[in-house]
Amino acid sequence: MPNTTTVPFIPLPPTTTTTISTTTPMTQTFEITLDVEFKEEYNQETNDFHITVSNTIRDEGLKQGIEAKLINFRSGSTIAQYQVSANSSVTPDFQALNLKIAGKLAESYPVVFEASGPLTFVPNDEFYEQTVTVTCGPPPVNLNFGTVSAAEWRRNTVLISEDGEHRISIKDGISTLTVSRFISSDDGVYECRLMRTNDKAFFRQKSEKSFSLKTKPTITVSPIRQYVQCLGESVALNCSVSDGYEVEFQGFSGAGNSITYNYIAPQGCEQEEKTFTCKSKTQPVFTKAITLQLSSQSAYCINDTFGQGDIGYKAAVPCYPKLVGPNKVGEITAVCKENKKFDDVEYNCILLPVQELLDQSQFLTATTLPVFLEQLKNVTVNYTDEVIKSPPNIKAIVRILINVANKSSSLDISISRDSMENVLITAGVLTINGTKQTWNFLNNNDTRSILNNTDPESVSSSFLDSLETITSHLVNATFDITTDFIQLNRTTFTDTFNAEFNSSVTIEIPESNGDNKTITMIVFNSLDNVLPARNEANSSLNSINGRVVLVQSSGQIKNISFTFDILNDTLGNPECVFWNFSLFDGLGGWDGKGCELVLNINETETVTCNCSHLTSFSILMSPNSPKKLYLDIITYIGVGISMGSLVICLIIEGLIWRKVRKNETSYLRHVAIVNIAVSLLIANIWFIIGAAISDAEVKNPPACTAATFFIHFFYLALFFWMLASAMLLLYRTTNVFAGGLSKASMLAIGFFLGYGAPLIIATVTIAATAPDNGYIRENIICWLNWDKSKALLAFVIPALSIVVINLIILVVVLYKIIRRRVGTTAAQAEEKHVLVVIAKSLAVLTPFFGITWGLGAGILADPTNEGIHIAFAFFNSLQGFFILVFGTLLDGKVRSAIASWSQPSRSRTGSTSAGNSTSSGFRFLRNWRRGRDGYNMTSSASSDLHSASNT
């Protein structure tokens, strides 16, 4: 019904009242309110409505011997003003006539009888979520209203329907509205209409003003949970409450708006918990508790904010304004760790208006939902900056939307266009670019749940699910809604359908079964900020590279086509996907089932998909660094050659080991070469294991983490042994015969540098990144993470730093060797020979490894460059071969030692056929012995042997 204006049902003062003689007429003016929308044409005498009302007034007056005449109509619904007059010789009953005129008009029109007083509210000064009873009527006796047959209640002119929170009753002409939990959405001007059975008249009573209850007092205590040593010291317990209230500690004297109680911890107490309750003085139902953990043990952690604690103790403090800003409720928690610090800090602080809406969202009904959604929109928009940067606030608003969706489903509430617009504006704020970091934090918790097999709960997936549910309850109408970040179109079609949204998404339904269908489409401009790009493989390489589109239909659709404009043209390998809420045990992820790629046009930068079902769709794309077959071939053949070369290298080193034991520099060089080869060989073995784990259909994150740790450790060991070799070269070049460190000392330094430093780096890396699932890559590729934690820098920085250091050392050493005169003794010459071999080896291997891992860094900078991928795969896979050639075979002494193993058998064969076999045999043995002991020369060696050593 149209809005009406309150007009008391009392006669107006007469326009003229004259008592000069018995023949002077008495005159009064009356008004009757009709619940009919006012039109100016009603004042035209030829208008049908005007004629009907005018005739009714005149005829009822004539029946009483009273002249009654319509004056005019005016707005306020429609108010008919008329004048009655009668001779003073008769005492006319104008009030009775007015009732008869109203009764006659009520046979055709809804006549309004206004109450003289307001509605009664009980209680009228309590808090939200209390039960409120509103009483209407009864109509006054002199109104002769008759029997009340029905009652209507309105709030802000909107009809109130009975539901779980609103009950309407009628008894003895009195109607009662009972609100079980009165929330802020129930605030407003109330109106009651009591109907009678025999006509269209009703008795109307309104509230005097907009009725509301008070916000519950907000009590804050500090600390919330604290560890206390039993040393007889004082602990300050603070309690405060919002303005207008007082609080007190239960069992202790003293009250105020903010109070402090000093608790003296007893000495030598047993370990126990002690609870203190702070309550509102006038409303004791509102309380907050402080828990003290009493202990006789010394505190392990001490912090200015969280106080003291033992290992594992979880302290809690309120959301101090100095820490999180004003107008927040909740708590901040932290756990005492073995490092003697409070870590794992969680800020569970929510804006007070958001918390109030979250509390009230549990009690929504069809009556309160529209007002509630407008309040939610206003709070979200007005506090945008605080909301988008706070995971607890986003989680709270998502939980509110979930409650709205659940209530819409359970109570079968239809969502109006205005309500849906409020929902989309609220949701749009949660998707803007400023929320990306917050959503990343929330989605990382999803990943942690996947890896740790904990109970799944995805905020982002729940957010989308709530929007899908709310959309499914839209009113049966066609309309468009356009907000800053989300567009909705609801329309009907019969055979085919085609629509374009925001020049970024085209939706086409080529055919249907011919029935009339309603289709609802929502296009999200920036839902890629919200939803993770994880697919069935939980890959972190993909990106959402198109708008996300939600499609629902009233009928079955077997084929629907989407054409997406891609957002980032540097990505490739498009995949048509929909959001599958059941993936990862309910966390949700992108799934390609039922969708296929139809067309990928690079020129127009569009991707077309066909799908056989309806839900939320988009496209996933990945960097153009695809897993190419030829890269795999290069890698695995190269790794095979590398591992074979390393095995040969270790065999050779084993054969000549006895020959390198007595020359200290040579011995230390070969120790370094052996450990370089062993490190790379084991790293390659773990590389193959890691590749197998990565390619497996069933992912094994713990095994992948172990493989990554050992690959990281042994690759680092390779570089640090190269550094140890370079340091040996520098040390021997600058301090050859001046004494210094012993062989055992240098071995200890070498092993600490070669394995100790890599172990420290690898351990710190996994300890720092694994707890937040930032150690391995999110798609379970067994190598250090880059996108999330930059853990790969723990390898790249040490490796490339060692390359630079080694190059500097080489320049210094070569300068020293060139300036040094040739030694006069065999030992000096031999020493120089070994140093030159080390320098040559490092001169080749250092740039080689530098180029290899420089290319690896290049891949991070330009992942789409296939040339860099090929070069890196080639150089990386041949590292073992280069170590064999330039680390071992480059040394002429090694080559001579290898050749000497074949010479004895050939010489013995020749001695049986030659006459001078005896002398030849002795010369061979002598030469063989010289070759075998070539690294064991002393200063007393013969000059011819000295000459041989310089070949």
Long-range contacts (C-beta under 8 A, 24 or more apart in sequence): 1-35, 1-110, 2-35, 2-36, 2-37, 2-77, 3-77, 3-157, 4-33, 4-35, 4-76, 4-77, 4-112, 4-204, 5-33, 5-75, 5-76, 5-77, 5-79, 6-114, 6-204, 6-206, 7-31, 7-33, 7-76, 7-79, 7-112, 7-114, 8-114, 8-115, 8-116, 9-112, 9-113, 9-114, 9-115, 9-116, 9-143, 10-116, 11-94, 11-95, 11-98, 15-83, 19-88, 21-88, 22-87, 22-88, 22-89, 23-87, 23-88, 23-89, 24-87, 24-88, 25-67, 25-85, 25-86, 25-87, 25-88, 26-85, 26-86, 26-87, 26-88, 26-92, 27-83, 27-84, 27-85, 28-83, 28-84, 28-85, 28-94, 29-71, 29-81, 29-82, 29-83, 29-84, 30-81, 30-82, 30-83, 30-84, 30-94, 30-98, 30-101, 31-79, 31-80, 31-81, 31-82, 32-79, 32-80, 32-82, 32-98, 32-101, 32-102, 32-105, 32-111, 33-76, 33-77, 33-78, 33-79, 33-111, 33-112, 33-114, 34-77, 34-78, 34-79, 34-80, 34-105, 34-109, 34-110, 34-111, 34-112, 35-77, 35-78, 35-109, 35-110, 35-111, 35-112, 35-202, 36-77, 36-78, 36-109, 36-110, 37-77, 37-78, 38-73, 38-74, 38-75, 38-76, 38-77, 38-78, 38-79, 39-78, 42-73, 42-78, 43-72, 43-73, 52-108, 53-80, 53-105, 53-109, 56-101, 56-104, 56-105, 57-82, 57-101, 60-97, 60-100, 60-101, 60-104, 61-97, 61-101, 63-100, 64-92, 64-93, 64-96, 64-97, 64-100, 65-90, 65-92, 66-92, 66-94, 66-97, 68-97, 68-101, 77-112, 80-105, 95-142, 99-143, 99-144, 102-201, 103-199, 103-201, 106-199, 106-200, 106-201, 107-199, 107-200, 108-200, 109-200, 110-200, 110-201, 110-202, 111-199, 111-200, 111-201, 111-202, 112-201, 112-202, 112-204, 113-139, 113-143, 113-145, 113-201, 113-202, 113-203, 113-204, 114-204, 114-205, 115-139, 115-203, 115-204, 115-205, 115-206, 116-140, 117-205, 118-205, 118-206, 118-207, 118-208, 119-190, 119-192, 119-205, 119-206, 119-207, 119-208, 121-207, 121-211, 124-211, 125-213, 125-214, 126-213, 126-214, 127-213, 127-214, 127-215, 127-216, 127-217, 127-283, 128-182, 128-183, 128-184, 128-213, 128-214, 128-215, 128-216, 128-356, 128-360, 129-181, 129-182, 129-183, 129-216, 129-359, 129-360, 129-363, 130-181, 130-182, 130-213, 131-178, 131-179, 131-180, 131-181, 131-182, 132-178, 132-179, 132-182, 132-186, 132-213, 133-176, 133-177, 133-178, 133-179, 134-176, 134-177, 134-178, 134-179, 134-190, 134-192, 134-207, 135-174, 135-175, 135-176, 136-174, 136-175, 136-176, 136-177, 136-192, 136-194, 136-205, 137-173, 137-174, 137-175, 137-192, 137-194, 137-203, 137-205, 138-172, 138-173, 138-174, 138-194, 139-173, 139-194, 139-203, 143-203, 145-173, 145-194, 145-196, 145-201, 145-203, 146-196, 146-197, 146-198, 147-173, 147-196, 147-197, 148-173, 148-174, 148-175, 148-194, 148-195, 148-196, 148-203, 149-195, 149-196, 149-197, 150-194, 150-195, 151-175, 151-192, 151-193, 151-194, 151-195, 152-192, 152-193, 152-195, 152-202, 153-177, 153-190, 153-191, 153-192, 153-193, 154-190, 154-191, 154-192, 154-193, 155-186, 155-188, 155-189, 155-190, 155-191, 155-367, 156-188, 156-189, 156-371, 157-191, 158-367, 158-370, 160-367, 161-365, 161-366, 161-367, 163-365, 163-366, 163-367, 163-411, 164-365, 164-411, 165-363, 165-365, 165-367, 165-368, 166-365, 166-367, 170-194, 180-363, 181-363, 182-213, 183-360, 183-363, 183-368, 183-372, 184-212, 184-356, 184-360, 184-372, 184-375, 185-360, 185-364, 185-368, 185-369, 185-371, 185-372, 185-375, 186-367, 186-368, 187-211, 187-212, 187-213, 187-371, 188-212, 188-371, 215-242, 215-356, 216-286, 217-241, 217-242, 217-244, 217-245, 217-280, 217-283, 217-286, 218-242, 218-329, 218-352, 219-247, 219-278, 219-279, 219-280, 219-286, 219-287, 219-288, 220-288, 220-318, 220-329, 221-278, 221-288, 221-289, 221-290, 221-318, 222-290, 222-317, 222-318, 222-320, 223-290, 223-307, 223-315, 223-316, 223-317, 223-318, 224-290, 224-291, 224-316, 224-317, 224-318, 224-331, 225-290, 225-291, 225-292, 225-293, 225-314, 225-315, 225-316, 226-290, 226-291, 226-292, 226-293, 226-306, 226-307, 226-308, 226-315, 227-292, 227-293, 227-295, 227-299, 227-307, 227-308, 227-309, 227-310, 227-313, 227-315, 227-336, 228-265, 228-292, 228-293, 228-294, 228-295, 228-307, 228-308, 229-265, 229-295, 229-296, 229-297, 229-298, 229-299, 229-308, 230-265, 230-266, 230-267, 230-268, 230-269, 230-294, 230-295, 230-296, 231-265, 231-267, 232-264, 232-265, 232-266, 232-267, 233-264, 233-265, 234-262, 234-263, 234-264, 234-265, 235-262, 235-263, 235-264, 235-265, 235-292, 236-260, 236-261, 236-262, 237-261, 237-262, 237-263, 237-276, 237-278, 237-290, 239-278, 239-288, 239-290, 241-280, 245-280, 245-281, 245-282, 245-283, 246-280, 246-281, 246-282, 247-278, 247-279, 247-280, 247-281, 248-278, 248-279, 248-281, 249-276, 249-277, 249-278, 250-276, 250-277, 250-278, 250-279, 250-287, 255-281, 263-292, 265-292, 265-294, 266-294, 268-296, 269-294, 269-296, 270-294, 270-296, 271-295, 271-296, 271-297, 300-336, 300-340, 301-336, 301-337, 301-340, 301-341, 301-342, 302-340, 303-334, 303-341, 303-342, 305-332, 305-334, 305-342, 306-334, 306-342, 309-336, 309-342, 310-336, 311-336, 311-337, 311-338, 312-336, 315-342, 319-347, 319-348, 319-349, 324-349, 325-386, 327-351, 327-352, 327-353, 328-352, 329-355, 330-355, 330-392, 347-390, 347-392, 348-392, 349-390, 349-392, 350-390, 350-392, 350-393, 350-396, 351-379, 351-383, 351-386, 351-387, 351-390, 351-393, 353-379, 353-383, 354-379, 354-383, 354-387, 354-393, 354-396, 354-397, 354-400, 355-396, 357-400, 358-396, 358-399, 358-400, 358-403, 361-399, 361-400, 361-403, 361-404, 361-407, 362-403, 364-403, 364-404, 364-407, 365-407, 365-411, 365-413, 366-411, 366-413, 366-414, 369-404, 369-407, 369-408, 369-413, 369-419, 370-416, 370-418, 370-419, 372-404, 373-404, 373-419, 373-422, 373-423, 373-426, 374-418, 374-419, 374-422, 376-400, 376-422, 376-426, 377-422, 377-423, 377-425, 377-426, 380-425, 380-426, 380-429, 380-430, 381-425, 381-426, 381-429, 384-429, 384-432, 385-434, 387-429, 387-430, 388-429, 388-430, 388-432, 388-434, 388-435, 388-438, 389-434, 389-437, 389-438, 390-438, 391-438, 391-441, 391-442, 394-430, 394-435, 394-438, 394-439, 394-442, 394-459, 395-442, 395-459, 397-426, 397-430, 398-430, 398-459, 398-462, 398-463, 398-466, 401-426, 401-427, 401-463, 401-466, 401-467, 401-470, 402-462, 402-465, 402-466, 404-466, 404-470, 405-465, 405-466, 405-467, 405-469, 405-470, 406-469, 408-469, 408-470, 408-473, 409-469, 409-473, 412-473, 413-473, 414-473, 414-474, 414-475, 414-476, 415-470, 415-471, 415-473, 415-474, 415-475, 416-475, 417-474, 417-475, 417-477, 417-479, 417-481, 420-470, 420-471, 420-474, 420-481, 420-488, 421-481, 421-483, 423-467, 423-470, 424-481, 424-483, 424-486, 424-488, 424-522, 425-483, 425-484, 427-463, 427-467, 427-485, 427-486, 428-483, 428-484, 428-485, 428-486, 429-485, 430-463, 430-530, 431-485, 431-486, 431-524, 431-525, 431-526, 431-527, 431-529, 431-530, 432-485, 432-526, 432-529, 433-526, 433-529, 435-529, 435-530, 436-529, 439-529, 439-530, 443-532, 444-772, 444-773, 444-788, 446-532, 446-584, 446-587, 447-532, 447-534, 447-538, 447-773, 447-778, 448-772, 448-773, 449-584, 449-587, 450-538, 450-584, 450-587, 451-701, 451-773, 456-584, 456-585, 456-586, 456-587, 457-587, 458-586, 458-587, 458-588, 460-530, 460-531, 460-532, 460-588, 461-531, 461-579, 461-581, 461-586, 461-587, 461-588, 463-530, 464-527, 464-530, 464-531, 464-550, 464-579, 464-588, 464-616, 465-581, 465-588, 467-522, 467-550, 468-550, 468-552, 468-615, 468-616, 471-520, 471-522, 471-550, 471-552, 472-552, 474-520, 476-518, 478-518, 485-524, 485-525, 485-526, 486-522, 486-523, 486-524, 486-525, 487-522, 487-523, 487-525, 488-520, 488-521, 488-522, 489-520, 489-521, 490-518, 490-519, 490-520, 490-521, 491-518, 491-519, 492-516, 492-517, 492-518, 492-519, 493-517, 493-519, 501-547, 501-549, 502-547, 503-565, 504-546, 504-547, 504-564, 504-565, 505-546, 505-547, 505-549, 505-562, 505-563, 505-564, 505-565, 506-562, 506-563, 507-549, 507-551, 507-560, 507-561, 507-562, 508-560, 508-561, 508-562, 508-563, 509-557, 509-559, 509-560, 509-561, 510-559, 510-561, 511-559, 512-555, 512-557, 513-555, 513-556, 515-555, 517-553, 517-554, 517-555, 517-557, 518-553, 518-554, 518-555, 519-551, 519-552, 519-553, 519-554, 519-557, 520-550, 520-551, 520-552, 520-553, 521-549, 521-550, 521-551, 522-549, 522-550, 523-547, 523-548, 523-549, 523-550, 524-548, 524-549, 524-550, 527-618, 528-567, 528-618, 531-579, 531-590, 532-589, 533-590, 533-620, 534-584, 534-589, 534-590, 534-778, 535-575, 535-577, 535-589, 535-590, 535-591, 535-592, 535-620, 536-583, 536-589, 536-590, 536-591, 536-592, 537-699, 537-779, 537-780, 538-584, 538-589, 538-699, 538-778, 538-779, 538-780, 539-622, 539-778, 539-779, 540-777, 540-778, 540-779, 540-787, 540-788, 541-622, 541-623, 541-779, 542-575, 542-590, 542-620, 542-621, 542-622, 543-568, 543-571, 543-620, 543-621, 543-622, 544-618, 544-619, 544-620, 545-571, 545-574, 545-619, 545-620, 545-621, 546-607, 546-618, 546-619, 547-618, 548-579, 548-616, 548-617, 548-618, 549-616, 549-617, 549-618, 550-615, 550-616, 550-617, 551-614, 551-615, 551-616, 551-617, 552-614, 553-614, 557-614, 558-612, 559-610, 559-611, 559-612, 560-610, 560-611, 560-612, 560-614, 561-598, 561-608, 561-609, 561-610, 561-611, 562-608, 562-609, 562-611, 562-617, 563-606, 563-607, 563-608, 563-609, 564-606, 564-607, 564-608, 564-609, 564-618, 564-619, 565-605, 565-606, 566-605, 566-606, 566-607, 566-619, 566-621, 568-621, 569-605, 570-623, 570-624, 570-864, 571-621, 571-622, 571-623, 571-624, 572-621, 572-622, 572-623, 572-624, 572-626, 572-864, 573-621, 573-622, 573-624, 573-626, 574-600, 574-607, 574-619, 574-620, 574-621, 575-619, 575-620, 575-621, 576-607, 576-609, 576-610, 576-611, 576-617, 576-619, 577-617, 577-618, 577-619, 577-620, 578-611, 578-613, 578-615, 578-616, 578-617, 578-618, 579-615, 579-616, 579-617, 579-618, 590-618, 590-620, 623-863, 623-864, 624-863, 624-864, 625-859, 625-863, 625-864, 625-866, 625-869, 628-866, 628-869, 630-870, 631-869, 631-870, 631-873, 634-870, 634-873, 634-874, 634-877, 635-873, 635-876, 635-877, 636-877, 637-877, 638-873, 638-874, 638-876, 638-877, 638-878, 639-684, 639-687, 639-688, 639-877, 641-877, 641-878, 641-880, 641-881, 642-680, 642-684, 642-877, 642-878, 642-879, 642-880, 642-881, 643-681, 643-684, 643-685, 643-880, 644-880, 645-880, 645-881, 645-883, 645-884, 645-885, 646-677, 646-678, 646-680, 646-681, 646-684, 646-880, 646-883, 646-884, 647-681, 648-884, 649-673, 649-677, 649-880, 649-883, 649-884, 649-887, 649-888, 650-674, 650-677, 650-678, 650-681, 652-888, 652-889, 652-894, 652-898, 653-677, 653-888, 655-897, 655-898, 655-901, 656-894, 656-897, 656-898, 658-932, 659-897, 659-932, 659-933, 659-934, 659-935, 659-936, 660-935, 661-935, 661-936, 662-935, 662-936, 663-830, 663-831, 663-834, 663-935, 663-936, 663-937, 664-743, 665-728, 665-732, 665-831, 665-834, 665-835, 665-838, 666-830, 666-834, 666-935, 667-743, 668-728, 668-743, 668-746, 668-747, 668-750, 669-725, 669-728, 669-834, 669-837, 669-838, 671-747, 671-750, 672-721, 672-722, 672-724, 672-725, 672-728, 672-750, 672-754, 673-725, 673-841, 673-883, 673-887, 673-888, 675-717, 675-721, 675-750, 675-754, 676-718, 676-721, 676-722, 676-725, 676-883, 676-887, 677-880, 677-883, 677-884, 677-887, 679-714, 679-715, 679-717, 679-718, 679-721, 679-754, 680-714, 680-715, 680-718, 680-879, 680-880, 680-883, 681-880, 682-710, 682-714, 683-710, 683-711, 683-714, 683-715, 683-717, 683-718, 684-880, 686-710, 686-711, 686-714, 687-711, 689-782, 690-782, 690-783, 691-782, 693-780, 693-782, 694-780, 694-781, 694-782, 699-780, 700-780, 701-776, 701-780, 704-776, 704-780, 704-781, 704-782, 705-766, 705-770, 705-775, 705-776, 707-782, 708-775, 708-776, 708-782, 708-783, 708-784, 709-762, 709-766, 711-782, 711-783, 712-758, 712-762, 712-765, 712-784, 712-794, 712-795, 713-758, 713-759, 713-762, 714-758, 715-795, 715-799, 716-757, 716-758, 716-761, 716-762, 716-795, 716-798, 716-799, 717-754, 717-755, 717-758, 718-849, 718-879, 719-798, 719-799, 719-802, 719-803, 719-849, 720-753, 720-754, 720-755, 720-757, 720-758, 720-798, 720-802, 721-750, 721-753, 721-754, 722-802, 722-806, 722-842, 722-845, 722-846, 722-849, 723-753, 723-802, 723-805, 723-806, 724-749, 724-750, 724-753, 724-754, 725-838, 725-841, 725-842, 726-805, 726-806, 726-809, 726-810, 726-842, 726-846, 727-753, 727-809, 728-838, 729-809, 729-813, 729-835, 729-838, 729-839, 729-842, 730-809, 730-812, 730-813, 732-831, 732-834, 732-835, 733-812, 733-813, 733-816, 733-817, 733-835, 734-816, 736-828, 736-831, 737-828, 757-798, 761-794, 761-798, 762-794, 764-794, 765-791, 765-794, 786-860, 792-860, 796-853, 796-856, 796-857, 799-849, 799-853, 800-850, 800-853, 800-854, 800-857, 803-846, 803-847, 803-849, 803-850, 803-853, 804-850, 806-842, 806-846, 807-846, 807-847, 807-850, 809-842, 810-839, 810-842, 810-843, 810-846, 813-839, 814-839, 825-939, 825-946, 826-937, 826-938, 826-939, 826-941, 826-945, 826-946, 826-949, 827-937, 827-938, 827-939, 829-946, 829-949, 829-950, 830-935, 830-937, 830-949, 833-893, 833-949, 833-950, 837-890, 837-891, 837-893, 840-886, 840-890, 841-886, 841-887, 841-890, 841-891, 844-882, 844-886, 844-890, 845-882, 845-883, 845-886, 845-887, 848-875, 848-879, 848-882, 848-886, 849-879, 851-875, 852-876, 852-879, 892-951, 893-934, 893-935, 896-931, 896-934, 897-931, 897-932, 897-934, 899-931, 900-928, 900-931, 900-932, 903-927, 903-928, 904-928
